[in-house]
Amino acid sequence: MPKLGVNIDHVATLRQARREQDPDPILAACICEQAGAHSIVAHVREDRRHMQDRDILILHKTIKTRFNLEMSLRPDIVDIACAVKPQQATIVPEGRLEITTEGGLDVVRHRGRLKKVCGQLQKNAITVSLFIAADTKQIEAAHDLGIRVIELHTGAYARACVKRDGAGELKKISTVCAFARKLGMTVNAGHGLNYSNVRPIARIEGMEELNIGHSIISRAVFTGLEAAVKEMLGLLSSSFVQRGG
Ligand code: PXP
């Protein structure tokens, strides 16, 4: 079955609403791991709207599964990643005015900068993943840079699902996933995935890991975090049975 990475940024968003100590994303990470999550995802944004530097430092020491740090290409953020050395860094585009990561990284356009930053991260034994749209040109560009892990942006699929019209976007993701796998790449996906739209994505052959935040943390408000993570894991494993695993 595809692995589940839980993005805990929204726990920190709630804490930052008061700028006090609760709820603590460190505790959230522990609960997610105990519930069976395969990795913990956190995004240190340039404006520190949710995760703080202290969170990143402690998470690295406490996470027992795998720490996947989402980050932009800004030099001070790259310095933090190189100092902390999470197991994985996922490079995302970051817009100051966006509410969440709206699009995929333009690997073709930022090739030079990416080459330098990916080299720095890899020198620190950090696996690099690029968050990109389901577009073969972007995948080829990532592959040319020596990148072997990508995360496909599922935001367009999630938006289409709201209009009950997800089939086209699903096909695109599935085709592009097969293309990247043929190039020998590991394919993950995430953004906007929830309890009602995740299964078709989880059934895609070769999909390695799904990174999910908002829907799990939202459900946790009502059911508790452990139950919310377990419920999502249940959906992933039943999808895998359906794909014949
Ligand atoms: N993957 C990446 C690279 C992201 O930037 C995000 C959003 O922070 C997610 C996954 C999780 O998205 P969502 O919160 O919509 O589940």
Boltz pocket constraint, residues with backbone or C-beta under 6 A from the ligand:
constraints:
  - pocket:
      binder: B
      contacts: [[A, 7], [A, 9], [A, 43], [A, 70], [A, 90], [A, 92], [A, 100], [A, 101], [A, 131], [A, 151], [A, 189], [A, 190], [A, 191], [A, 192], [A, 193], [A, 211], [A, 212], [A, 213], [A, 214], [A, 215]]
      max_distance: 6.0
